[in-house]
């Protein structure tokens, strides 16, 4: 079996090249042999699409661009509401109208003989010619002829026949195929005079066409709400400021390199095809993080706020409630990167991130409002910054209690530390603990080599886990009471109905912390506490039934929980050796991945592969092969290839698409949700949600271009795929 999809893959023998670091999973069942025989998947260079915008700042006479064209020499010209411009040396230069003579006709070509079929010239939208045949897109149909004789074309394929009206555009591609676009959909005629008709049920995203162009990398369609590319049976939708300066595409030109140039009311957008590799993309995100996303002297990786839409030069990193969680994920990514590359730069990044993570359980000690030893802060803010307590005052707490009766009222929410140099945010959650333990375990396994390095990790792990054990399996804040979310005791999870939604997830979270603590320290007391919860209190079973709370893949608001669950599976399944417990965990991850499968989430897919490749599970119904299907790996790689380079939060919408299947009313927060007609979420480059724990089923996402996200989610999934031998380059 050859695994193929959007990139270029080659069969690579398992023997001698499938080097899985640390946690090699050997093939033990016939069911996994076919998939494993193709691993690692060799990913060669692929085309990364990137928008390059051009406006008056780049020499255009006006951003109101009406048409775009090429002359016989391949030079680009643009017609704007304030004159003509020519593209020279990466910018536009205003020129006299005579320089573009004949490139911008006022009307489409007209043939007197066509009048018998088309009553007036204004009904003709577009004309294309190839080898003596002339195709006319007209208001009343699609006409083919030779300039003298004409016939109305009624294209049909095996499933249907159309009598297209209001035909918006026609073009011949490089292979001589005739394409047309109309409200009914898109059709093309191949060389054997056979038609293929495509509409929303075939994946066509939209049908309010304005223009069409053919090039070496496929067919581009302009619409009133985005641009569409069709190539080798794959549709791509380009909508929103990530891709276009304005969604109403007026004209398209394709250059010889396959790049697509779009005339819009906001300027000219060029979607370039840049050959790249997954490794080169990783380098790009790493450089972006160093340039825009480091916060405080500890180097926390955070989103950046921009003072002008899209202007990354104005980026200033800001704190979030999940600095510890994010730092843990980044620590995991850099630790795996060090194992994959051996590059000392990654070791240094990992060590610095470990120190940053460690500080979050140190800064809470002492000061005017000391927390119990081992309590972790959500974030830290320099005392020189504006006082964040003015934002998180008592009115803030009281407002939250109106939406959440269990909300914790605690003041100050950001105490000052013992040194007087830092504010630290309290009321930390299970999210933070999941991130801490994921990062610490990965760092310990992949980076720590000396006893001194390992002892530093052991010290941090002990103080956090001992805090939980000493405080009834809860995080206890500076007020002596548990935080809102970090509850892990049997009384809460097994006997308090308020915690039923978190029962499975929090059960597996605390088991993960204890198992990691035992793995890192070797202290048997952590194993004893772990087994008591897992077996005596049913925590192993709790996680098996967590998915019963989910309504399906479209379940609103569960993506963060799914993400944390897979972070826990990663260490639970790889560290555990007891067959009874493994049986429980393997059931849980298999059922959970069924919900994740349509999302093509690179992170959860690779975790499922790392935990399940070549494994079986047996229960009263027999033996089940847990080995992932090929799409687990190909889908993950496709998502990494599509992962956009532009991580600015621009507004995006898929709510108007033809290939949409609505799913429920909304996501629980008022946003509509849906999927493609093929059952999968819309691809990651066609939506705003680029974090693995964001909801990919949302159809609309806000944003004003004023926030830049760091790409460490890509790095985490990419290096996980590399370290476990799923990807080779």
C-alpha positions in Angstrom: 0.0 0.0 0.0 1.4 3.4 -1.0 0.2 6.3 1.1 -0.5 9.3 -1.1 -2.1 12.7 -0.7 -1.4 16.3 -1.3 2.4 16.1 -0.8 4.8 13.7 -2.4 5.4 10.4 -0.6 7.7 7.5 -1.3 7.7 4.0 0.1 10.5 3.6 2.6 11.4 0.2 4.1 10.8 -0.2 7.8 14.1 -2.0 8.3 17.0 0.3 9.1 15.1 3.6 8.9 12.1 3.4 11.2 13.9 4.7 14.2 11.4 5.5 16.9 13.1 7.2 19.8 12.6 6.1 23.4 9.1 4.5 23.1 9.4 2.3 20.0 6.2 0.4 19.4 7.0 -2.8 17.5 4.6 -4.4 15.1 2.8 -7.3 16.9 -0.3 -7.8 14.7 -0.9 -8.5 11.1 -3.5 -5.7 11.0 -0.8 -3.1 11.6 1.8 -4.5 9.2 0.5 -2.7 6.1 0.5 0.7 7.8 3.7 0.3 9.6 5.4 -1.0 6.4 4.9 2.5 5.0 6.4 4.3 8.0 8.1 6.7 8.2 6.3 8.6 5.4 8.9 10.4 3.4 7.6 14.0 2.8 9.4 15.8 0.1 9.0 19.5 -0.9 5.5 20.8 -1.4 3.9 24.1 -2.4 3.1 26.4 0.5 0.5 29.0 -0.4 1.1 32.5 0.9 -0.6 35.8 0.2 1.5 38.8 -0.8 -0.7 41.9 -0.7 -0.1 45.0 -2.9 -1.7 48.4 -2.2 -1.0 52.0 -2.7 1.9 51.5 -0.3 3.4 49.4 -3.1 2.8 51.9 -5.8 -0.8 51.2 -7.0 -2.6 54.4 -8.0 -5.6 53.2 -6.0 -6.6 50.2 -4.0 -9.7 50.0 -6.1 -8.4 47.6 -8.7 -10.8 46.9 -11.5 -8.9 44.5 -13.7 -5.5 42.8 -14.0 -3.8 41.5 -17.1 -0.6 40.3 -18.7 0.9 41.4 -22.0 2.7 39.2 -24.5 5.9 39.5 -22.6 4.4 38.4 -19.4 4.4 41.8 -17.8 1.6 42.4 -15.3 -0.7 45.5 -15.6 -3.4 46.6 -13.3 -6.3 48.9 -14.0 -7.5 50.9 -11.0 -10.1 53.6 -10.5 -7.3 56.1 -10.7 -5.2 54.8 -13.6 -3.0 52.0 -14.9 0.0 50.5 -13.1 2.8 48.1 -14.3 4.5 45.6 -12.1 8.2 46.2 -11.9 10.8 44.9 -9.4 8.3 43.7 -6.8 6.3 46.9 -6.8 3.8 48.8 -9.0 4.6 51.8 -11.1 1.9 54.2 -12.5 2.0 54.4 -16.3 0.1 56.0 -19.1 -3.0 54.2 -20.4 -1.2 53.7 -23.7 1.3 51.4 -22.1 -1.5 48.8 -21.6 -3.3 49.4 -24.9 -5.7 46.5 -25.7 -5.2 44.7 -22.4 -8.4 46.1 -20.8 -11.3 46.0 -23.3 -14.4 47.7 -22.2 -16.6 44.8 -23.5 -16.3 41.1 -24.3 -15.6 40.1 -27.9 -18.7 40.0 -30.1 -19.6 38.1 -33.2 -22.4 39.3 -35.4 -23.5 35.7 -36.1 -24.0 35.2 -32.4 -26.9 37.6 -32.4 -29.2 34.7 -33.5 -28.6 33.1 -30.1 -27.7 36.0 -27.8 -29.9 39.0 -28.3 -27.5 41.7 -27.3 -23.8 42.1 -26.7 -24.2 43.0 -23.0 -25.4 39.4 -22.3 -21.9 38.1 -23.1 -19.8 37.7 -19.9 -16.7 36.0 -21.2 -15.2 34.5 -24.4 -12.4 31.9 -24.7 -10.8 30.4 -27.8 -8.7 27.2 -28.4 -7.7 25.6 -31.7 -10.4 27.3 -33.7 -13.2 26.6 -31.2 -14.8 29.6 -29.5 -16.6 29.3 -26.1 -19.0 32.0 -25.1 -20.3 32.4 -21.5 -23.6 34.3 -21.9 -26.6 35.3 -19.7 -28.8 32.7 -21.5 -26.3 29.8 -21.8 -23.0 28.3 -22.9 -22.4 28.5 -26.6 -19.8 26.9 -28.8 -18.9 27.8 -32.3 -16.3 28.8 -34.8 -17.3 32.5 -35.3 -19.9 31.7 -37.9 -21.9 28.7 -36.6 -23.0 28.4 -33.0 -24.8 25.8 -30.8 -26.2 25.9 -27.3 -24.3 23.4 -25.2 -26.1 21.2 -22.7 -23.3 19.5 -20.7 -24.1 16.2 -19.0 -22.2 13.4 -17.2 -23.3 10.0 -15.9 -25.4 11.5 -13.1 -27.0 14.6 -14.6 -27.5 17.0 -17.4 -27.5 20.8 -17.1 -28.9 23.6 -19.2 -26.7 26.2 -17.7 -27.9 29.8 -17.7 -26.2 32.9 -16.3 -22.9 31.4 -17.3 -20.3 33.7 -15.7 -16.9 32.6 -17.1 -15.2 30.2 -19.5 -11.6 29.2 -20.0 -9.5 26.5 -21.7 -6.8 25.0 -19.5 -3.3 23.9 -20.6 -4.5 20.5 -21.6 -7.2 21.9 -23.8 -10.1 21.2 -21.5 -13.0 23.6 -21.6 -14.2 24.9 -18.2 -17.3 27.0 -17.5 -18.7 28.4 -14.2 -22.4 29.1 -13.6 -24.7 29.2 -10.6 -25.5 25.5 -11.2 -21.8 24.7 -10.6 -18.6 24.1 -12.5 -18.2 21.8 -15.5 -15.3 20.8 -17.7 -15.0 18.9 -21.0 -12.1 16.5 -21.5 -10.5 15.6 -24.7 -12.8 12.7 -25.4 -15.7 15.1 -25.4 -16.9 13.9 -22.0 -18.2 16.3 -19.5 -17.7 16.3 -15.7 -20.1 18.4 -13.7 -19.3 19.6 -10.2 -21.4 21.3 -7.5 -21.6 21.6 -3.8 -22.2 17.9 -3.3 -18.8 17.3 -5.0 -17.0 19.8 -2.8 -17.5 23.1 -4.8 -17.3 25.7 -2.0 -19.3 28.6 -3.7 -21.0 29.5 -6.9 -21.4 33.3 -7.1 -18.7 33.4 -9.8 -17.1 36.5 -11.2 -14.2 35.2 -13.3 -12.0 32.2 -14.1 -8.4 31.6 -15.0 -6.3 28.5 -15.8 -2.7 27.9 -14.9 0.0 25.3 -14.3 -1.2 24.6 -10.8 -5.0 24.3 -11.4 -8.0 26.3 -12.2 -8.9 29.5 -10.2 -12.4 30.8 -9.8 -13.2 34.3 -8.6 -16.4 34.8 -6.7 -18.2 37.5 -4.8 -17.0 36.0 -1.5 -13.6 34.4 -2.0 -11.4 32.6 -4.5 -11.5 28.9 -5.3 -8.8 26.6 -6.7 -9.4 23.2 -8.2 -6.5 20.9 -8.9 -6.3 17.1 -9.2 -9.8 16.6 -7.7 -9.1 18.9 -4.7 -11.0 22.1 -3.9 -9.4 24.9 -2.0 -11.3 28.0 -0.7 -9.4 31.2 -0.1 -11.5 33.7 1.8 -10.7 36.3 4.5 -7.8 38.7 4.9 -5.3 35.8 5.3 -5.7 35.2 1.6 -7.4 38.3 0.0 -7.4 42.0 0.6 -11.1 41.9 -0.3 -13.4 38.9 -0.7 -15.0 40.1 -4.0 -12.7 39.0 -6.7 -13.0 41.1 -9.8 -10.3 39.5 -12.0 -7.6 36.9 -12.0 -4.3 36.4 -13.8 -2.1 33.4 -13.5 1.6 33.8 -14.2 3.9 31.1 -15.6 5.0 30.0 -12.2 1.5 29.2 -11.2 1.0 32.2 -8.8 -2.5 33.7 -8.9 -3.0 37.5 -8.9 -6.4 38.8 -7.8 -7.9 42.3 -8.5 -10.1 43.4 -5.6 -11.5 46.6 -4.2 -8.9 46.5 -1.5 -5.8 46.1 -3.7 -4.1 43.2 -5.4 -3.5 39.9 -3.7 -1.0 37.4 -5.0 -1.2 33.9 -3.7 2.3 32.5 -4.2 3.3 28.9 -4.3 6.5 28.6 -2.4 8.3 25.2 -2.5 9.1 24.3 1.1 9.4 21.4 3.5 7.9 20.6 6.9 11.3 21.3 8.4 11.6 24.7 6.8 8.2 25.5 8.1 9.3 24.6 11.6 12.3 26.9 11.2 9.9 29.7 10.1 7.7 29.4 13.2 10.7 29.1 15.5 12.1 32.4 14.0 8.7 34.0 14.4 8.6 33.0 18.1 12.0 34.5 18.8 11.1 37.7 17.0 7.6 38.3 18.3 6.4 36.0 21.1 8.9 36.0 23.9 7.6 37.5 27.1 9.5 38.5 30.3 13.1 37.5 31.1 12.0 33.9 31.3 10.9 33.8 27.7 7.4 32.6 28.0 5.9 32.0 24.5 2.7 34.1 24.2 0.4 35.6 21.6 1.3 39.1 20.5 -1.0 42.1 20.3 -0.5 44.4 17.3 -1.2 48.1 17.3 -2.1 48.2 13.6 -4.0 45.4 11.8 -1.6 42.9 10.2 1.5 44.9 11.1 3.8 42.4 12.8 6.4 45.1 13.4 4.2 46.5 16.1 3.9 43.1 17.9 4.0 43.1 21.7 3.6 39.7 23.5 0.9 39.6 26.1 0.1 37.3 29.0 -2.8 34.8 29.1 -4.5 32.5 31.6 -2.6 29.6 30.1 1.0 30.6 30.2 2.0 27.5 32.1 0.0 25.2 29.8 1.5 26.8 26.7 5.0 26.8 28.1 4.6 23.1 28.9 3.6 22.4 25.3 6.5 24.5 24.0 8.9 22.7 26.3 7.6 19.4 25.0 8.2 20.5 21.4 11.7 21.8 22.0 12.6 18.6 23.9 11.5 16.4 21.0 13.2 18.7 18.6 16.5 18.1 20.5 16.1 14.4 20.2 15.3 14.6 16.5 18.1 17.0 15.5 20.7 16.9 18.2 21.0 20.6 17.7 22.1 22.3 20.9 19.9 25.3 20.2 16.8 23.2 21.0 18.4 21.9 24.2 19.0 25.5 25.3 15.4 26.4 24.4 14.2 23.4 26.4 16.3 24.3 29.4 15.1 27.9 29.4 11.5 26.8 29.1 12.0 24.3 32.0 13.3 27.2 34.1 10.3 29.3 33.1 7.9 26.5 34.0 9.7 25.9 37.3 9.4 29.5 38.3 5.6 29.3 38.2 5.7 27.0 41.2 8.3 29.1 43.0 6.9 32.6 42.6 3.8 31.7 44.6 5.8 31.2 47.8 6.1 34.1 50.3 5.0 37.6 49.9 1.8 39.3 51.2 -0.4 36.4 50.0 1.6 33.2 50.0 0.1 30.0 48.6 0.9 26.5 50.0 4.1 25.0 48.7 3.8 23.6 45.2 1.0 25.8 44.1 1.5 26.9 40.4 0.7 30.3 39.0 -1.1 30.8 35.8 1.3 33.5 34.7 3.6 36.1 36.0 3.6 39.8 35.1 6.5 42.3 35.8 5.6 44.7 38.6 6.6 47.5 36.2 3.5 46.7 34.0 0.1 48.3 34.8 -1.6 46.7 37.8 -3.6 43.8 36.4 -5.8 43.7 39.5 -7.6 46.7 38.2 -9.0 44.4 35.5 -9.5 41.4 37.8 -11.2 43.2 40.7 -14.2 42.2 42.8 -16.6 43.3 40.1 -14.9 41.0 37.7 -15.4 38.0 40.1 -19.0 39.0 40.8 -19.7 39.2 37.1 -18.3 35.7 36.6 -20.5 34.2 39.3 -23.5 35.2 37.4 -22.4 32.8 34.6 -20.8 30.2 36.8 -22.1 29.6 40.3 -18.9 27.7 41.2 -16.7 30.6 40.2 -14.0 31.3 42.8 -14.1 34.8 44.4 -10.6 35.6 45.4 -8.8 38.9 45.9 -6.3 39.8 44.9 -6.4 37.6 41.8 -2.8 38.6 41.1 -0.8 38.9 44.3 2.7 40.4 44.4 5.5 37.9 45.1 8.1 38.0 47.9 10.7 39.9 45.8 8.2 42.6 44.9 9.2 42.1 41.2 6.2 40.0 40.0 2.5 39.8 40.0 1.4 36.1 39.8 -2.0 35.0 38.8 -3.8 32.5 41.1 -6.9 30.2 40.7 -4.9 27.9 38.5 -6.6 25.0 36.7 -6.2 21.4 35.6 -5.2 22.8 32.2 -2.1 24.3 33.8 -1.2 21.0 35.5 -1.7 19.1 32.3 0.7 21.4 30.5 3.3 21.3 33.3 3.4 17.5 33.6 3.4 17.0 29.8 6.3 19.3 29.4 8.3 18.1 32.5 8.0 14.4 31.5 9.0 15.1 27.9 11.9 17.2 29.0 13.0 14.6 31.4 12.9 11.8 28.8 14.5 13.7 25.9 16.9 16.3 27.2 18.0 15.4 30.8 21.2 13.4 30.7 23.1 14.1 34.0 21.9 13.3 37.5 21.9 17.1 38.3 19.6 17.8 35.4 17.2 15.0 36.4 17.3 16.0 40.0 16.1 19.5 39.1 13.1 18.1 37.4 12.5 15.7 40.3 12.4 18.6 42.7 9.8 20.5 40.6 7.6 17.4 40.1 7.8 16.5 43.8 6.7 19.9 45.1 3.7 20.0 42.7 2.5 16.5 43.2 3.1 16.7 47.0 0.9 19.8 47.1 -1.9 17.8 45.5 -1.5 14.9 47.8 -1.3 17.1 50.9 -4.4 19.1 49.9 -7.0 16.4 49.2 -6.1 16.1 45.5 -6.9 19.8 44.7 -4.8 22.9 44.0 -5.2 25.0 47.1 -4.8 28.8 46.6 -3.5 31.6 48.8 -6.9 31.8 50.5 -6.6 28.2 51.7 -9.4 27.0 49.4 -9.3 24.9 46.2 -9.2 26.6 42.9 -12.2 26.6 40.6 -11.1 23.9 38.2 -8.3 21.8 39.7 -10.4 19.2 41.6 -9.3 15.5 41.5 -10.6 13.9 44.7 -13.0 10.9 44.7 -15.5 12.9 46.7 -15.6 15.5 43.8 -15.3 13.3 40.8 -17.3 10.2 42.0 -19.8 11.7 44.3 -20.4 15.3 43.4 -22.8 15.8 40.4 -21.3 19.2 39.7 -18.1 17.4 38.4 -19.7 14.8 36.2 -18.6 16.6 33.0 -15.0 16.6 34.2 -15.1 13.2 35.8 -13.3 11.2 33.1 -10.8 13.9 32.1 -9.8 14.8 35.6 -9.5 11.2 36.7 -7.0 10.6 33.9 -5.3 13.9 34.6 -4.4 13.0 38.2 -3.5 9.5 37.2 -1.1 11.0 34.7 0.5 13.3 37.2 1.1 10.4 39.6 2.4 8.1 37.0 4.8 10.8 35.7 5.9 11.5 39.2 6.7 7.8 39.8 8.5 7.6 36.4 10.6 10.6 37.2 11.3 10.2 40.9 11.0 6.4 41.3 9.3 7.0 44.6 6.9 4.1 45.3 4.4 6.3 47.2 3.3 7.9 44.0 2.7 4.5 42.4 0.7 3.4 45.4 -1.5 6.6 45.3 -1.9 6.1 41.6 -3.1 2.4 41.9 -5.4 3.3 44.7 -7.2 5.9 42.6 -7.1 3.8 39.4 -8.4 0.6 40.9 -10.0 1.2 44.2 -11.7 4.5 43.3 -12.5 3.5 39.7 -10.5 6.3 38.0 -9.3 3.8 35.3 -12.9 3.2 34.5 -13.9 6.8 34.7 -11.9 7.8 31.7 -13.4 4.9 29.7 -16.9 6.5 29.9 -15.9 10.2 29.4 -17.0 10.1 25.8 -20.6 9.3 26.8 -20.9 13.0 27.6 -20.1 13.9 24.0 -22.9 14.3 21.5 -20.6 13.5 18.6 -17.7 15.1 16.6 -19.6 18.4 16.7 -19.9 18.5 20.4 -19.6 22.1 21.4 -16.8 23.2 23.6 -15.1 19.9 24.0 -11.9 20.5 22.0 -9.8 21.7 24.9 -10.9 18.7 26.9 -10.1 16.3 24.0 -6.7 17.9 23.6 -5.9 17.5 27.3 -7.2 13.9 27.3 -4.7 13.0 24.5 -1.9 14.7 26.4 -2.7 12.4 29.3 -3.0 9.3 27.1 0.4 10.0 25.7 2.1 9.2 29.0 -0.5 6.9 30.6 -0.2 4.4 27.8 3.5 4.7 27.1 4.5 4.5 30.8 2.0 2.0 32.1 2.9 -1.8 32.0 -0.1 -3.3 34.0 -2.2 -5.1 31.4 -5.5 -4.4 33.2 -4.9 -0.7 33.3 -3.5 -0.6 29.8 -6.7 -2.3 28.6 -8.8 0.5 30.1 -6.6 3.3 28.7 -6.5 1.7 25.2 -10.3 1.5 25.1 -10.5 5.2 26.1 -8.1 6.5 23.5 -9.6 4.4 20.7 -13.1 5.7 21.4 -11.9 9.2 21.8 -10.0 9.1 18.6 -13.2 8.2 16.7 -14.4 11.6 17.7 -11.1 13.2 16.7 -10.7 11.4 13.4 -12.7 13.9 11.2 -10.7 16.8 12.6 -7.4 15.6 11.0 -5.7 17.0 14.1 -1.9 16.4 13.7 -1.3 16.4 17.4 -4.0 13.9 18.5 -3.4 11.7 15.4 0.3 11.3 16.2 -0.4 10.6 19.9 -2.9 7.9 18.8 -0.2 6.5 16.5 2.4 6.6 19.3 0.1 4.8 21.7 -1.7 2.4 19.4 0.5 1.4 16.5 0.8 -2.4 16.4 -1.3 -2.9 19.6 -4.4 -5.0 20.2 -7.0 -4.9 22.9 -9.0 -7.9 24.1 -12.3 -7.9 25.9 -15.3 -10.3 26.2 -16.2 -9.6 22.5 -12.8 -10.7 21.2 -9.6 -9.0 20.0 -9.5 -5.6 18.4 -6.6 -4.3 16.4 -5.9 -0.7 17.6 -3.4 0.1 14.8 -4.5 3.4 13.2 -5.7 3.5 9.6 -3.3 5.1 7.1 -5.4 8.3 7.1 -4.3 8.9 10.7 -0.8 9.6 9.5 -1.6 11.1 6.0 -4.3 13.3 7.5 -1.9 14.6 10.1 0.8 15.4 7.5 -1.7 17.1 5.2 -2.7 19.3 8.1 0.9 20.2 8.8 1.4 21.0 5.1 -1.6 23.2 5.1 -0.9 24.9 8.4 -0.8 28.6 7.4 2.2 30.8 7.7 0.0 33.8 8.5 -1.2 33.3 12.1 -2.8 36.7 12.5 -6.3 36.5 13.7 -8.3 37.7 10.7 -12.0 37.2 10.5 -13.0 34.1 8.5 -16.2 32.4 7.5 -17.3 29.2 5.9 -21.0 29.7 6.8 -21.9 30.5 3.2 -20.3 27.5 1.5 -22.2 25.0 -0.7 -20.1 22.1 0.5 -21.3 22.7 4.1 -23.4 20.3 6.2 -24.9 22.2 9.2 -24.4 20.4 12.5 -26.7 21.6 15.3 -27.5 25.1 16.1 -24.2 26.5 17.5 -21.1 25.6 19.5 -22.5 26.6 22.9 -21.1 30.1 22.5 -23.4 31.3 19.7 -21.2 30.4 16.8 -22.6 28.1 14.1 -20.9 24.8 13.5 -20.7 22.5 10.5 -18.5 20.2 8.3 -17.7 19.5 4.7 -19.8 17.1 2.7 -17.1 14.5 2.9 -17.6 14.3 6.7 -14.4 16.2 7.7 -13.8 19.6 9.1 -12.8 22.4 6.7 -9.0 22.3 6.3 -6.8 24.2 8.7 -5.8 26.8 6.0 -9.5 27.6 5.4 -10.4 28.5 9.0 -8.9 30.6 11.9 -8.6 27.8 14.4 -4.9 26.9 14.4 -4.5 25.7 18.0 -5.1 22.0 18.5 -7.5 22.8 21.3 -9.7 25.2 19.4 -13.0 24.2 17.9 -12.4 23.4 14.2 -16.2 22.9 13.6 -16.9 26.6 14.0 -18.1 28.2 10.7 -17.3 31.8 11.6 -14.4 33.3 13.6 -14.0 36.9 14.6 -10.8 39.0 14.7 -9.6 42.3 13.6 -6.0 41.5 12.6 -4.7 42.8 15.9 -3.4 39.5 17.4 -0.6 37.3 16.2 -0.5 33.7 17.4 2.7 31.7 17.9 3.2 28.6 15.9 4.3 26.2 18.7 1.3 24.0 18.1 2.7 23.2 14.7 6.2 22.6 16.3 4.7 20.2 18.9 2.9 18.0 16.3 5.7 18.1 13.8 8.5 17.1 16.2 6.2 14.4 17.7 5.7 13.0 14.2 9.5 13.0 13.7 10.5 11.6 17.1 8.1 8.6 16.7 9.2 7.8 13.2 6.0 8.7 11.4 7.6 11.5 9.3 10.9 11.4 7.5 12.5 14.2 5.4 
